[in-house]
Amino acid sequence: MLRVDLDPPIAHFVLNRADKLNAMTRGFFTELHEALDQVEADDRIRAVVIYGEGRSFSVGGDIAGFGDLDGVADRREYVREAMWAYRRVEECTKPTIAAVHGHAMGGGCELTLVCDLVVADETAKFALPETSVGLMPGPGAVRGRAHLGLHTLKYLVLTGAAIDAHAAERAGLVNEVVPAGTHVEKACEWANAIAAKAPLGVAAAKAFFTAGGWDTYQHAIDTVAMLQSSDDMNEGIAAFTEKRPPRFQGR
């Protein structure tokens, strides 16, 4: 579901599952990892712009696919794959810019958290609604505090509430809000500005900013994998699929 368009000095990573609002399949995380390896090895590329086709950036993980996970070991491996892909985005030596429109929910919001810069158009909405289906945001918990005050992060995680682009800018999720439909243009403007700078200096600065940022990486993997085996998660997914309020029991 990830299309990679190279237009040196920019690589465009396009979430390309518009009919499902760019809901992230399990395979997406492998594609993302491989695409990052590709641009790391290409000296022509100085920055990566990430955006979604269709009406949204991404509504997050494809909940329908959660039922395909086979046992505790497979759940843990799926979480590890996703977490490692997000970590690779943040630790990529080439700066990454998220250009957001429409919904950036769950894993979509978390993808913006691990990008270096975020531009959102006025249609954008951000949320970390994992608790609504019995989970918690793994990358959001690990890296959210690098961008957000703790009260704001707790509000987003504990309530699952969505905030608009301007609220996201005030909270620190977004660098700049632009008119509807101009988000990719603005992101490319920033990417070209970055491309004009010394690549070694840019890479060194990136590495400095992210040093030690993933200290709770394994804890997040273990916690999310544990929650994926809970009755509450099964109920949350069933309620989401059946379009009804969930009946959580705390087990």
LODRENVEX-820533 format. One record per residue (C-alpha): chain; x, y, z. Coordinates in steps of 0.2 Angstrom, whole numbers, plus 5000, padded with zeros to 4 digits. Layout:
<nodes>
node cadena: A x: X y: Y z: Z
...
</nodes>
This chain:
<nodes>
node cadena: A x: 5000 y: 5000 z: 5000
node cadena: A x: 5015 y: 5011 z: 4999
node cadena: A x: 5020 y: 5019 z: 4983
node cadena: A x: 5038 y: 5027 z: 4982
node cadena: A x: 5040 y: 5040 z: 4969
node cadena: A x: 5058 y: 5047 z: 4967
node cadena: A x: 5060 y: 5065 z: 4962
node cadena: A x: 5077 y: 5069 z: 4968
node cadena: A x: 5081 y: 5077 z: 4979
node cadena: A x: 5064 y: 5072 z: 4986
node cadena: A x: 5057 y: 5054 z: 4989
node cadena: A x: 5038 y: 5054 z: 4990
node cadena: A x: 5031 y: 5040 z: 5001
node cadena: A x: 5012 y: 5039 z: 4996
node cadena: A x: 5000 y: 5029 z: 5007
node cadena: A x: 4990 y: 5021 z: 4992
node cadena: A x: 4975 y: 5013 z: 4999
node cadena: A x: 4962 y: 5027 z: 4997
node cadena: A x: 4947 y: 5015 z: 4996
node cadena: A x: 4951 y: 5011 z: 5014
node cadena: A x: 4956 y: 5028 z: 5020
node cadena: A x: 4974 y: 5022 z: 5020
node cadena: A x: 4971 y: 5009 z: 5034
node cadena: A x: 4988 y: 5001 z: 5037
node cadena: A x: 4989 y: 4983 z: 5033
node cadena: A x: 5002 y: 4972 z: 5041
node cadena: A x: 5012 y: 4972 z: 5025
node cadena: A x: 5013 y: 4991 z: 5025
node cadena: A x: 5026 y: 4991 z: 5039
node cadena: A x: 5038 y: 4979 z: 5029
node cadena: A x: 5035 y: 4991 z: 5014
node cadena: A x: 5039 y: 5006 z: 5024
node cadena: A x: 5055 y: 4998 z: 5031
node cadena: A x: 5061 y: 4993 z: 5013
node cadena: A x: 5057 y: 5010 z: 5006
node cadena: A x: 5068 y: 5018 z: 5020
node cadena: A x: 5082 y: 5007 z: 5016
node cadena: A x: 5080 y: 5012 z: 4997
node cadena: A x: 5081 y: 5030 z: 5001
node cadena: A x: 5095 y: 5028 z: 5013
node cadena: A x: 5106 y: 5020 z: 5000
node cadena: A x: 5102 y: 5034 z: 4987
node cadena: A x: 5113 y: 5049 z: 4988
node cadena: A x: 5102 y: 5059 z: 4977
node cadena: A x: 5088 y: 5059 z: 4990
node cadena: A x: 5090 y: 5072 z: 5003
node cadena: A x: 5072 y: 5072 z: 5011
node cadena: A x: 5056 y: 5061 z: 5011
node cadena: A x: 5038 y: 5068 z: 5010
node cadena: A x: 5025 y: 5056 z: 5017
node cadena: A x: 5006 y: 5059 z: 5012
node cadena: A x: 4990 y: 5049 z: 5008
node cadena: A x: 4980 y: 5047 z: 4993
node cadena: A x: 4961 y: 5050 z: 4993
node cadena: A x: 4952 y: 5059 z: 5007
node cadena: A x: 4964 y: 5055 z: 5022
node cadena: A x: 4982 y: 5053 z: 5028
node cadena: A x: 4978 y: 5037 z: 5037
node cadena: A x: 4965 y: 5031 z: 5049
node cadena: A x: 4978 y: 5019 z: 5057
node cadena: A x: 4979 y: 5001 z: 5058
node cadena: A x: 4967 y: 4990 z: 5048
node cadena: A x: 4957 y: 4983 z: 5062
node cadena: A x: 4949 y: 4970 z: 5051
node cadena: A x: 4967 y: 4962 z: 5050
node cadena: A x: 4969 y: 4960 z: 5069
node cadena: A x: 4958 y: 4945 z: 5069
node cadena: A x: 4971 y: 4936 z: 5057
node cadena: A x: 4984 y: 4936 z: 5071
node cadena: A x: 4988 y: 4919 z: 5077
node cadena: A x: 4992 y: 4917 z: 5095
node cadena: A x: 5003 y: 4927 z: 5107
node cadena: A x: 5019 y: 4925 z: 5097
node cadena: A x: 5011 y: 4931 z: 5081
node cadena: A x: 5004 y: 4946 z: 5090
node cadena: A x: 5020 y: 4951 z: 5098
node cadena: A x: 5029 y: 4949 z: 5081
node cadena: A x: 5016 y: 4960 z: 5072
node cadena: A x: 5019 y: 4974 z: 5086
node cadena: A x: 5037 y: 4972 z: 5084
node cadena: A x: 5036 y: 4974 z: 5065
node cadena: A x: 5026 y: 4990 z: 5067
node cadena: A x: 5036 y: 4998 z: 5081
node cadena: A x: 5052 y: 4994 z: 5071
node cadena: A x: 5045 y: 5003 z: 5055
node cadena: A x: 5041 y: 5018 z: 5065
node cadena: A x: 5058 y: 5018 z: 5073
node cadena: A x: 5066 y: 5017 z: 5056
node cadena: A x: 5056 y: 5033 z: 5051
node cadena: A x: 5063 y: 5043 z: 5065
node cadena: A x: 5081 y: 5036 z: 5064
node cadena: A x: 5082 y: 5038 z: 5045
node cadena: A x: 5097 y: 5049 z: 5041
node cadena: A x: 5086 y: 5058 z: 5028
node cadena: A x: 5073 y: 5070 z: 5036
node cadena: A x: 5055 y: 5065 z: 5034
node cadena: A x: 5040 y: 5077 z: 5032
node cadena: A x: 5022 y: 5072 z: 5035
node cadena: A x: 5010 y: 5081 z: 5024
node cadena: A x: 4993 y: 5078 z: 5032
node cadena: A x: 4975 y: 5080 z: 5026
node cadena: A x: 4959 y: 5072 z: 5032
node cadena: A x: 4961 y: 5059 z: 5046
node cadena: A x: 4977 y: 5055 z: 5054
node cadena: A x: 4971 y: 5043 z: 5067
node cadena: A x: 4979 y: 5029 z: 5078
node cadena: A x: 4994 y: 5023 z: 5068
node cadena: A x: 4992 y: 5037 z: 5056
node cadena: A x: 4994 y: 5050 z: 5070
node cadena: A x: 5009 y: 5040 z: 5076
node cadena: A x: 5017 y: 5040 z: 5059
node cadena: A x: 5017 y: 5059 z: 5060
node cadena: A x: 5024 y: 5059 z: 5078
node cadena: A x: 5040 y: 5050 z: 5071
node cadena: A x: 5042 y: 5062 z: 5056
node cadena: A x: 5054 y: 5076 z: 5058
node cadena: A x: 5042 y: 5090 z: 5052
node cadena: A x: 5023 y: 5090 z: 5050
node cadena: A x: 5012 y: 5101 z: 5039
node cadena: A x: 4993 y: 5099 z: 5040
node cadena: A x: 4980 y: 5107 z: 5029
node cadena: A x: 4964 y: 5114 z: 5037
node cadena: A x: 4955 y: 5098 z: 5035
node cadena: A x: 4966 y: 5088 z: 5046
node cadena: A x: 4961 y: 5079 z: 5062
node cadena: A x: 4972 y: 5070 z: 5074
node cadena: A x: 4968 y: 5056 z: 5086
node cadena: A x: 4975 y: 5042 z: 5096
node cadena: A x: 4959 y: 5032 z: 5099
node cadena: A x: 4967 y: 5014 z: 5103
node cadena: A x: 4959 y: 5013 z: 5120
node cadena: A x: 4942 y: 5013 z: 5111
node cadena: A x: 4946 y: 4995 z: 5105
node cadena: A x: 4955 y: 4989 z: 5121
node cadena: A x: 4973 y: 4994 z: 5116
node cadena: A x: 4985 y: 5008 z: 5119
node cadena: A x: 4996 y: 5018 z: 5106
node cadena: A x: 5013 y: 5009 z: 5106
node cadena: A x: 5023 y: 5022 z: 5096
node cadena: A x: 5012 y: 5036 z: 5103
node cadena: A x: 5017 y: 5031 z: 5121
node cadena: A x: 5035 y: 5029 z: 5117
node cadena: A x: 5037 y: 5046 z: 5107
node cadena: A x: 5022 y: 5056 z: 5111
node cadena: A x: 5031 y: 5065 z: 5125
node cadena: A x: 5044 y: 5071 z: 5114
node cadena: A x: 5032 y: 5082 z: 5105
node cadena: A x: 5017 y: 5085 z: 5118
node cadena: A x: 5015 y: 5090 z: 5136
node cadena: A x: 5010 y: 5075 z: 5147
node cadena: A x: 4992 y: 5082 z: 5150
node cadena: A x: 4989 y: 5084 z: 5132
node cadena: A x: 4996 y: 5067 z: 5128
node cadena: A x: 4985 y: 5059 z: 5142
node cadena: A x: 4970 y: 5068 z: 5135
node cadena: A x: 4972 y: 5061 z: 5118
node cadena: A x: 4976 y: 5043 z: 5124
node cadena: A x: 4963 y: 5042 z: 5138
node cadena: A x: 4949 y: 5050 z: 5129
node cadena: A x: 4953 y: 5045 z: 5111
node cadena: A x: 4946 y: 5062 z: 5106
node cadena: A x: 4951 y: 5070 z: 5089
node cadena: A x: 4958 y: 5087 z: 5088
node cadena: A x: 4958 y: 5098 z: 5072
node cadena: A x: 4973 y: 5105 z: 5063
node cadena: A x: 4974 y: 5121 z: 5073
node cadena: A x: 4973 y: 5113 z: 5090
node cadena: A x: 4986 y: 5100 z: 5084
node cadena: A x: 4998 y: 5115 z: 5080
node cadena: A x: 4995 y: 5123 z: 5097
node cadena: A x: 4999 y: 5106 z: 5105
node cadena: A x: 5015 y: 5104 z: 5096
node cadena: A x: 5009 y: 5090 z: 5084
node cadena: A x: 5010 y: 5101 z: 5069
node cadena: A x: 5023 y: 5114 z: 5063
node cadena: A x: 5011 y: 5124 z: 5052
node cadena: A x: 4993 y: 5123 z: 5046
node cadena: A x: 4990 y: 5128 z: 5027
node cadena: A x: 4975 y: 5130 z: 5016
node cadena: A x: 4966 y: 5114 z: 5011
node cadena: A x: 4975 y: 5105 z: 4997
node cadena: A x: 4992 y: 5114 z: 4999
node cadena: A x: 5000 y: 5102 z: 5012
node cadena: A x: 5010 y: 5092 z: 4999
node cadena: A x: 5016 y: 5108 z: 4991
node cadena: A x: 5022 y: 5116 z: 5008
node cadena: A x: 5030 y: 5099 z: 5013
node cadena: A x: 5040 y: 5099 z: 4996
node cadena: A x: 5045 y: 5117 z: 4999
node cadena: A x: 5053 y: 5112 z: 5016
node cadena: A x: 5061 y: 5097 z: 5008
node cadena: A x: 5069 y: 5108 z: 4995
node cadena: A x: 5075 y: 5119 z: 5009
node cadena: A x: 5083 y: 5105 z: 5018
node cadena: A x: 5091 y: 5098 z: 5002
node cadena: A x: 5101 y: 5114 z: 5000
node cadena: A x: 5109 y: 5111 z: 5017
node cadena: A x: 5124 y: 5100 z: 5021
node cadena: A x: 5118 y: 5082 z: 5022
node cadena: A x: 5131 y: 5077 z: 5035
node cadena: A x: 5126 y: 5091 z: 5046
node cadena: A x: 5108 y: 5087 z: 5044
node cadena: A x: 5110 y: 5069 z: 5047
node cadena: A x: 5121 y: 5073 z: 5063
node cadena: A x: 5107 y: 5084 z: 5070
node cadena: A x: 5094 y: 5071 z: 5067
node cadena: A x: 5104 y: 5058 z: 5076
node cadena: A x: 5106 y: 5070 z: 5091
node cadena: A x: 5088 y: 5074 z: 5092
node cadena: A x: 5083 y: 5056 z: 5092
node cadena: A x: 5096 y: 5049 z: 5104
node cadena: A x: 5089 y: 5039 z: 5118
node cadena: A x: 5071 y: 5042 z: 5112
node cadena: A x: 5066 y: 5023 z: 5111
node cadena: A x: 5072 y: 5018 z: 5128
node cadena: A x: 5054 y: 5011 z: 5132
node cadena: A x: 5053 y: 5002 z: 5115
node cadena: A x: 5052 y: 4984 z: 5122
node cadena: A x: 5040 y: 4989 z: 5136
node cadena: A x: 5028 y: 4996 z: 5123
node cadena: A x: 5029 y: 4980 z: 5112
node cadena: A x: 5026 y: 4969 z: 5127
node cadena: A x: 5011 y: 4980 z: 5133
node cadena: A x: 5002 y: 4981 z: 5116
node cadena: A x: 5005 y: 4962 z: 5113
node cadena: A x: 4997 y: 4958 z: 5130
node cadena: A x: 4982 y: 4970 z: 5127
node cadena: A x: 4979 y: 4961 z: 5110
node cadena: A x: 4976 y: 4945 z: 5119
node cadena: A x: 4963 y: 4953 z: 5131
node cadena: A x: 4944 y: 4950 z: 5130
node cadena: A x: 4942 y: 4969 z: 5130
node cadena: A x: 4951 y: 4970 z: 5113
node cadena: A x: 4940 y: 4957 z: 5105
node cadena: A x: 4925 y: 4966 z: 5112
node cadena: A x: 4932 y: 4982 z: 5105
node cadena: A x: 4935 y: 4975 z: 5088
node cadena: A x: 4917 y: 4967 z: 5088
node cadena: A x: 4909 y: 4983 z: 5093
node cadena: A x: 4919 y: 4993 z: 5080
node cadena: A x: 4914 y: 4981 z: 5066
node cadena: A x: 4896 y: 4980 z: 5072
node cadena: A x: 4895 y: 4999 z: 5074
node cadena: A x: 4889 y: 4998 z: 5092
node cadena: A x: 4896 y: 5004 z: 5109
node cadena: A x: 4908 y: 4992 z: 5116
node cadena: A x: 4904 y: 4983 z: 5133
node cadena: A x: 4921 y: 4982 z: 5141
node cadena: A x: 4924 y: 4971 z: 5156
node cadena: A x: 4942 y: 4975 z: 5161
node cadena: A x: 4949 y: 4957 z: 5157
</nodes>
